[in-house]
Amino acid sequence: MGAAGAGSLPMHLLDLRCSECDHAHPADVWQSLCTACHAPLSARYDLEAAGAALRDGAHRRRPKGMWRWRELL
């Protein structure tokens, strides 16, 4: 899933999950509500992969701002 400022860096977003019925939605489609029950969606990340990418501490050397955490966006 690309985003402005992210470049071609790996993102660890797996999918979007419904907060009520747990229905999975693709992460590459802009959406905020479940198509099945209309409840809000939550982002689900591969936290193990993101943690491995952040383990070297490179994020500490990046400029402050939201893209400092680009592996989780």
NUMI-580144 format. One line per field, with one value per atom (N, C-alpha, C, CB): residue number from 0; residue in three letters; atom name; x, y, z. Coordinates in steps of 0.001 Angstrom, whole numbers, plus 500000, padded with zeros to 6 digits. Glycine has a CB too. Example, Ala and Ser with C-alpha at 12.3 -4.5 7.8 and 13.67 -1.06 7.14 Angstrom:
2
seq	(0,0,0,0,1,1,1,1)
type	(ala,ala,ala,ala,ser,ser,ser,ser)
atom	(N,CA,C,CB,N,CA,C,CB)
east	(513190,512300,513200,511308,512850,513670,512900,514084)
north	(494310,495500,496700,495527,497750,498940,500030,499402)
up	(507800,507800,507800,509046,507080,507140,507870,505725)
***
This chain:
73
seq	(0,0,0,0,1,1,1,1,2,2,2,2,3,3,3,3,4,4,4,4,5,5,5,5,6,6,6,6,7,7,7,7,8,8,8,8,9,9,9,9,10,10,10,10,11,11,11,11,12,12,12,12,13,13,13,13,14,14,14,14,15,15,15,15,16,16,16,16,17,17,17,17,18,18,18,18,19,19,19,19,20,20,20,20,21,21,21,21,22,22,22,22,23,23,23,23,24,24,24,24,25,25,25,25,26,26,26,26,27,27,27,27,28,28,28,28,29,29,29,29,30,30,30,30,31,31,31,31,32,32,32,32,33,33,33,33,34,34,34,34,35,35,35,35,36,36,36,36,37,37,37,37,38,38,38,38,39,39,39,39,40,40,40,40,41,41,41,41,42,42,42,42,43,43,43,43,44,44,44,44,45,45,45,45,46,46,46,46,47,47,47,47,48,48,48,48,49,49,49,49,50,50,50,50,51,51,51,51,52,52,52,52,53,53,53,53,54,54,54,54,55,55,55,55,56,56,56,56,57,57,57,57,58,58,58,58,59,59,59,59,60,60,60,60,61,61,61,61,62,62,62,62,63,63,63,63,64,64,64,64,65,65,65,65,66,66,66,66,67,67,67,67,68,68,68,68,69,69,69,69,70,70,70,70,71,71,71,71,72,72,72,72)
type	(met,met,met,met,gly,gly,gly,gly,ala,ala,ala,ala,ala,ala,ala,ala,gly,gly,gly,gly,ala,ala,ala,ala,gly,gly,gly,gly,ser,ser,ser,ser,leu,leu,leu,leu,pro,pro,pro,pro,met,met,met,met,his,his,his,his,leu,leu,leu,leu,leu,leu,leu,leu,asp,asp,asp,asp,leu,leu,leu,leu,arg,arg,arg,arg,cys,cys,cys,cys,ser,ser,ser,ser,glu,glu,glu,glu,cys,cys,cys,cys,asp,asp,asp,asp,his,his,his,his,ala,ala,ala,ala,his,his,his,his,pro,pro,pro,pro,ala,ala,ala,ala,asp,asp,asp,asp,val,val,val,val,trp,trp,trp,trp,gln,gln,gln,gln,ser,ser,ser,ser,leu,leu,leu,leu,cys,cys,cys,cys,thr,thr,thr,thr,ala,ala,ala,ala,cys,cys,cys,cys,his,his,his,his,ala,ala,ala,ala,pro,pro,pro,pro,leu,leu,leu,leu,ser,ser,ser,ser,ala,ala,ala,ala,arg,arg,arg,arg,tyr,tyr,tyr,tyr,asp,asp,asp,asp,leu,leu,leu,leu,glu,glu,glu,glu,ala,ala,ala,ala,ala,ala,ala,ala,gly,gly,gly,gly,ala,ala,ala,ala,ala,ala,ala,ala,leu,leu,leu,leu,arg,arg,arg,arg,asp,asp,asp,asp,gly,gly,gly,gly,ala,ala,ala,ala,his,his,his,his,arg,arg,arg,arg,arg,arg,arg,arg,arg,arg,arg,arg,pro,pro,pro,pro,lys,lys,lys,lys,gly,gly,gly,gly,met,met,met,met,trp,trp,trp,trp,arg,arg,arg,arg,trp,trp,trp,trp,arg,arg,arg,arg,glu,glu,glu,glu,leu,leu,leu,leu,leu,leu,leu,leu)
atom	(N,CA,C,CB,N,CA,C,CB,N,CA,C,CB,N,CA,C,CB,N,CA,C,CB,N,CA,C,CB,N,CA,C,CB,N,CA,C,CB,N,CA,C,CB,N,CA,C,CB,N,CA,C,CB,N,CA,C,CB,N,CA,C,CB,N,CA,C,CB,N,CA,C,CB,N,CA,C,CB,N,CA,C,CB,N,CA,C,CB,N,CA,C,CB,N,CA,C,CB,N,CA,C,CB,N,CA,C,CB,N,CA,C,CB,N,CA,C,CB,N,CA,C,CB,N,CA,C,CB,N,CA,C,CB,N,CA,C,CB,N,CA,C,CB,N,CA,C,CB,N,CA,C,CB,N,CA,C,CB,N,CA,C,CB,N,CA,C,CB,N,CA,C,CB,N,CA,C,CB,N,CA,C,CB,N,CA,C,CB,N,CA,C,CB,N,CA,C,CB,N,CA,C,CB,N,CA,C,CB,N,CA,C,CB,N,CA,C,CB,N,CA,C,CB,N,CA,C,CB,N,CA,C,CB,N,CA,C,CB,N,CA,C,CB,N,CA,C,CB,N,CA,C,CB,N,CA,C,CB,N,CA,C,CB,N,CA,C,CB,N,CA,C,CB,N,CA,C,CB,N,CA,C,CB,N,CA,C,CB,N,CA,C,CB,N,CA,C,CB,N,CA,C,CB,N,CA,C,CB,N,CA,C,CB,N,CA,C,CB,N,CA,C,CB,N,CA,C,CB,N,CA,C,CB,N,CA,C,CB,N,CA,C,CB,N,CA,C,CB,N,CA,C,CB,N,CA,C,CB,N,CA,C,CB)
east	(500858,500000,500893,499029,500834,501685,501039,502040,501894,501382,502388,501108,501937,502831,503891,502054,505135,506220,506795,505752,506150,506614,507634,505454,507645,508561,508258,509990,509300,509103,509476,509932,509323,509674,508638,509818,509063,508092,507122,508815,505866,504842,504391,503634,504002,503661,502180,504463,501369,499925,499405,499248,498745,498221,496852,498141,495933,494571,493842,493819,492584,491708,490675,491025,490404,489464,488309,490168,487119,485938,486012,484653,485690,485738,484578,485720,483561,482402,482394,481117,482457,482289,483605,481340,484733,486072,486240,486376,485371,485487,486749,484218,487539,488776,488472,489813,489132,489006,490417,488251,490589,491916,492472,491867,493757,494408,494677,495706,494596,494914,493687,495574,492560,491336,491008,490138,490798,490490,489080,490622,488971,487678,487802,487164,486713,486752,485648,486659,484661,483560,483434,482239,483025,482816,481676,482520,481874,480814,479705,481389,479990,478999,478092,479699,478699,477879,478039,478233,478866,479052,479728,477719,480412,481189,482563,481351,483267,484591,485607,485092,486543,487623,488871,487927,489649,490931,492040,490922,493172,494321,494971,495346,495374,496084,497455,495296,498493,499876,500592,500623,501628,502558,503579,503247,503291,504124,505492,503421,505582,506886,507817,506714,507310,508115,508448,507372,507483,507732,508772,506428,508668,509646,511042,509253,511149,512454,513028,512344,512157,512605,513037,511493,512449,512774,513879,511535,514239,515195,516546,515389,516961,518274,518311,518681,517154,517108,517183,518218,517081,517169,516094,517050,514940,513856,514262,512608,515186,515624,516420,516468,517004,517805,516995,518953,515732,514871,514298,513735,513908,513272,511992,512965,511706,510477,509274,510437,508236,507020,506472,507278,505338,504677,505470,503323,506253,506995,508194,507449,508499,509543,509154,509772,507869,507321,506728,506251,507302,506713,506474,507595,507212,506964,505606,508053,505036,503735,502606,503818,502879,501839,501337,502378)
north	(498826,500000,501222,500006,501999,503168,504383,503450,505336,506587,507682,506467,508900,510020,510082,511332,510226,510294,508939,510964,507887,506558,506014,505617,506510,505987,504533,506145,503750,502328,501469,501913,501990,501259,500195,502214,499113,498068,498545,496798,498275,498561,497217,499371,497190,495937,495832,495790,496575,496522,495261,497793,494407,493155,493334,492107,493892,494101,495009,492752,495247,496005,495024,497226,495090,494163,494935,493308,494370,494966,494832,494307,495901,495906,495122,497340,494812,494066,492608,494747,492376,491019,490365,491049,491080,490578,490236,489357,490761,490548,491247,491080,490547,491118,491905,490003,493051,493898,494162,495246,494299,494548,495898,494492,495922,497142,498139,496798,497705,498609,499344,497830,499235,499942,500941,498940,502204,503253,503023,504679,502687,502414,502543,501010,502825,502973,502204,504425,501718,500970,499596,501748,498629,497266,497234,496323,496499,496373,495439,495867,494582,493632,494239,492407,494943,495438,496940,494679,497620,499081,499563,499762,498677,499070,499587,497856,500348,500868,499746,501808,500017,499074,499464,499017,498470,498675,498073,498045,498752,498242,497099,499367,496036,494907,494841,493551,494878,494901,493603,496066,493316,492242,492870,491618,492826,493508,492855,493531,491564,490890,491417,489349,491523,492048,493527,491861,494304,495718,495882,496436,495072,495126,494798,494179,493807,493449,494596,492183,495273,496402,497583,496837,497744,498866,498531,499303,497272,496823,497515,495337,497884,498517,499953,498491,500525,501880,502982,502056,502650,503668,504737,503016,504357,505333,506480,504642,506225,507285,508370,506690,508038,508998,509747,508292,509396,510047,511335,509102,512264,513486,513157,514438,513960,513758,514011,514684,513246,513336,511947,514050,511889,510592,509614,510783,510089,509161,508553,509866,509023,508374,506918,509133,506670,505344,504702,505441,504960,504538,503036,504969,502226,500787,500398,500060,501296,501036,501877,501303,502538,503372,502726,504787)
up	(500000,500000,500000,501222,498970,498889,499506,497466,499864,500417,500132,501943,500061,499821,500899,499761,500479,501441,501791,502678,501406,501770,500794,501861,499556,498571,498278,499038,498080,497784,498983,496560,500161,501370,501687,502543,502323,502663,503740,503135,503529,504517,505085,503892,506299,506962,507284,508225,506557,506716,506038,506128,506804,506257,505619,507344,506388,505909,506881,505743,506587,507475,508010,506734,509315,509945,510556,511019,510417,511005,512523,510452,513209,514674,515287,515193,514506,515011,514546,514568,513240,512712,512277,511542,512372,512034,510554,512861,509711,508261,507763,507503,506944,506395,505125,506101,504993,503812,503283,504142,501972,501418,501876,499892,502121,502602,501485,503293,500241,499132,498578,498020,499270,498887,499996,498648,499606,500582,501114,499947,502400,503025,504531,502644,505192,506646,507357,507010,506595,507195,506547,507059,507334,506870,505860,508053,504782,503785,504264,502464,505244,505745,506822,506300,507796,508915,509174,510175,508412,508480,509763,508347,510470,511656,511193,512660,512037,511684,511464,512775,510545,510271,511051,508762,511422,512100,511254,513524,511218,510474,511243,510208,510503,511107,510459,510925,511292,510825,511143,511443,510358,510678,511630,509365,512916,513906,514056,515247,513819,513891,512794,513759,511582,510474,510688,509138,511166,511424,512526,511808,513564,514652,514178,515758,513289,512738,511914,511878,511158,510335,511199,509377,512377,513264,514261,514014,514345,515359,515256,515252,514047,513890,514395,512443,514726,515281,514243,516244,512958,511904,512061,510528,512604,512774,513701,513323,514612,515540,514830,516666,513693,512937,511888,512272,511735,510753,511331,510313,510447,510935,511700,509767,512713,513482,512591,514723,512819,512028,511796,510691,511149,510992,510146,510385,509152,508289,508986,507037,510185,510979,511244,512320,511296,511595,510342,512695,509176,507904,507801,506781,508519,508472,509050,509216,509837,510457,509846,511949,508756,508128,506848,507828)
***
